[in-house]
Amino acid sequence: MPTYLLAWNPLYWPWSKFVEAHGVGASPKADEWRTSNRRIRRGDRVFIVKVGQPPRGIFAAGHAEASPRFKANPEEGWYVPIRLSKILNPGNQPILLHSGLRSISSKFTWAPRGSGIRIPDGIAMALEPVRSSVANDQANVLDDIKAFEITARNLPETERQALLKSRIGQGEFREALLSYWKSCAVTGVASEPMLRASHIKPWRLSSNTERLDRYNGLLLIPTLDHAFDKGFISFADDGRILVSGSLSNTDKQRLGISESMKLRAVTERHQKYLAFHRTHIFEQRTANPLLYTDAREQARVRR
């Protein structure tokens, strides 16, 4: 399905006007959006990206109701009628930030000067699952940090900060993975901005020691990181990739996932973490909810 990116700058069209036009918090309304692209057709997918002042990123998605039409008023130009099915308030809700968009594609223009730029099919395909899960992912990070703050009150500040940074793949943990892997653990891609530092055993289910353990981490390009985090792939003890049967051959090809892939430098110290991932994450789409409940309950009991 053709997918297009429309730009919104609150400097020129305030949020209150946006809410009024599109029915935020109520039944979605159709409204016209100015575009420089006359090729948009009924049913095409549209994403709206906030540009200008931070936070910048995608915060709304929907579809075109019809092809663009020329209007003389209020401002002369071409307008496409759209209806938005998902809208987040960039001021207080987790949107798909510009940094995350660049991890999907660093070459695509995520802050266009005009509206209606077509998103290449491969990028649009990668964008869809990320968009649908980003709110849950960012909410999980906040939940983890809140629970951690309850249990970490007596830790030295330097240790507490190191543990918090490890949750978002930064700080000492990321540096340890860069030192160990030096590039993507599977593909060998060495561009640091394109690499994500992630835990094999989820951070919230790990002990403080495990949270900083370089052997509980993989350095991966974004597509492999997302597939690993969501349980579509895992790895055997010898590093061979395991691919979920729910991924079609076409999807695997488009995502760049091959059955011949493997971790380049797996050791025995990785194996207990990989075993956990295979048992609780792989083909589960997320860790066992009971485990997550236990982690939250442990935090509550320790208060």
N, C-alpha and C positions, 0 to 999 in steps of 0.2 A: 504494500500500500504506500503510495507517495506520502511523504511526511515533510512538513514545512515548519520553519521557525519564525514566529512573530515576535517583534520587540516591543517592550513596554517600558517607558521611562516616567516615573511618578512626578518628575519635575514638570512635565508637560500635561500629564493626565493624572490627577491625584487618585489615591486609593479609594476614596469615598465615591468618586465618579465611576471607577471600575466596578465597585460593589453594586452600585445602582444599576449599571448597564448589564451585568452578567448574573445577578441574582445569587451572590455569595451567601451561603447559609440557608438558601431556600431552593425552590425548583429552578434549575438553570434556565436562563433566558438566552435567546439568540440575539446577537448584536453584530454590527458591522465593524470590521477592522480594516484600516487603511493598509494597502499592500502595493508593492512595486511589481509583483508577480501575477500575471494574468492567466497563468497555466493551472492554477489551483482549481480543482473540480469537487463537486459534491461528494462527500464521504471521505475525502482526504484527511489524514491525521494532522493536527496542528499542536504545537507546543508553544507556550509563551514564556519568553525569557525576560527577566528584569535586568535592565541595563542602567548605567548611570552610577549613583551612589551605592555602596555596599549595604546589605548583602546582595550580590548579583547571582543570578542563576534561574533555572526553570522552576516555575511555581504553578503552572496551570497547563492542562491538556484537554483536548476536545477534538472536534471535527468541523469541516466546512459544510455548511448547509446548502451552498450553491456556488457557482462560479462567480468571480469578481464582476462588478458592474461599475460603470463610470458614473460619478456624481459631481455635480457642479457646486453643491453646497453641503455642509458648511465650509469645507475646504475642498477645492477641486482635486479630483484624483480617483483612483480605483479602490473599491471597497469590497471585501469578501465577508459574507455573513457567516459567523461561527457560533457554535454552541459548546460551552466548556463543561465537561463532566467531572473534572477534578480541579479544585482551586485551593491553594494554600496561601495564607497571609504571610508574605515575606518578612513582616515586622515581628512576628512572634511564633511562627511555625517553621519546622525544618524543611527547607527547600533543597533542590539539587543544585548545590553551589557550583560556581564557575570552576573551582579547583577540581571538583569531581567530574565535571564535563570535560575538562582538559585531560583527565586520566583516561577517558573513553577515546578521545581523539584530540591531539595537540595541534593538528593542522586545520581542523574545521573552525570557522569563525563563530564563536559562541556569543559574541557581543556585536551583532551586525548593526550597521548604521540605518538600515531600512528593514521593513518587514516582508516576509515571504520567501526568504532564502530556502532552497530545498535541502533537506538533510539527506546525504547519501544513504542508500538502503542499508548497507552494512553497519553504519553508525547508528541509524535509527533502530535497527534490530538490537544492537547492544544497549541502546538507551532505554528501551522499553522496560526490561526487567529491573534495571537499576532505578528508574523512576518509580516503579511500583513498590519497590522495597526500601527506598531511601528514608522515608518517614519512620518506618519500623526500625531500620538500622540505627538512625540517629537517636531515636527514643531509647533503644537498648543501651546505647553508650551512656546516655544521661542516667538511666536506671542503674547501670553498673557503677557509675561514679558516685551516685547518691548512696548506694549500699556500701561502697568502699569507704566513703567518708565517715560512716557510722563506726566501722570496725578499725579505722586507721588513726584514731585520735591520738594514740600514744606513740605512734611511730615518729622517728626523727623526720624533720621536714624534707631533707634531701632524699631520703628513701621513699617518702610518701609521693613526692613529685616524680621520682623515677618510675614508680609503679603506675601513677596516673598517666604519664606520657606513654607508657608501654601499651595502655588501652587503645590509644589512637595511633599506634604504630610510629611513635616518635621517640626522641631522646635516646637514652642509653640502649634500649632494646633495639631500635632501628640501627644504631651504630654497630651493635654486636652482629646483627644479621648482615650488614654491609661488609663487615670485616670477614665474616665466615664465607658468605656466598659470593660476594663481589659483583654479582649480576643476578638476573632472574635464575632461580634454582632449577628451572626446567629449560627455558629457551636460550639463556645466556645473554639476553638483552641487558646492556650495561648502562643505559641512560637512567640516572638516579631519579629524575622527576617522574619517570614512567614505572617505578617500582614501588610496590606496597609491602610493608612489613606487617605480617599477620601471624597470629598465634595458631598453632595446630590444634591444641586443646584450648577451647575458648577461655578468654581472660577471666570471665566471671566464675568459671568452674575450676580455675587454677589456684594453687597456693601462691603466696607472695614470691616464693623462690621460683616456682614454675613460670610466673609472669615475666620474670627477667631472664629466664634460661634461653640462651640462643638456640638450643636444640629443640625448643618448643616453638620455633618460628620458621617461616618460609618467606623468602623474598620473591615475589611473583609479579608478572605484568597484570594489569587490571582485569582482563577477561578471565585469566586462570585464577586469580585471587577471588573474584566473585563466584566463579563456578565451584571453587573449593569451599568457600564460606557457606554457600547454599547447599552443599552436599551433592552437586552434580558430578564432581570428581573426587577421588581420594588417591592414596598411594600405598602400595604394598611395602612390606618391610625392606625389600631390596630396591625400592624406589620406583618400580613400575607403576604407571598411571592406571587407575581404575576409573572407568567411565560409566555413569548411570545409564541403564537401559532406557530411561525416559528421554534421552537425547537422541534425536534422529540423526542419520548419517549427514543429512543436509545441514542440520544445526551444528553438528560437530565441525563440518567443513567450514561453515561461515564463521564460527567462533575460533577457528584455528586450533581445534583440539584433535590430536592424533593418538591412536592407540599405541604408537611407538614411543611416545614421550616417557620420560622418567626423570626423577630427581638426580642431579649430577653428583652430589656428594653426601648421600645419606649414610648415617652411622648407626651403631647399636643404640646410642643415646637418643636418637630420634624415634626409635621403634615404639616405645611405650606411648608416646604422644600420637603417633600415626595409628596405633591400635585403637586408641580412644576415638580418634576421628572416624575410623572405619566402622566402629560399633555404634556410635551415638550421632554422627553427623551425616555420613555418606548415605545417600538415598533416603535420608530422613527429612531433607530440606532445612532442618534446623535441629539443634540439640534437643534431646528428650525434654519436654516441658516440665516433667517432674524434677529433673535435675536443676532447671532454672528456678523452680519454686523452692527447692531445697536451699539453693544459694541465697535467695532473698530471705528465707526464714532464718538461716544461720545469721545473717546480718542483723535481723530484728532481735534475735535472742541475745546477741552479743552487746546490745545497747546498754 
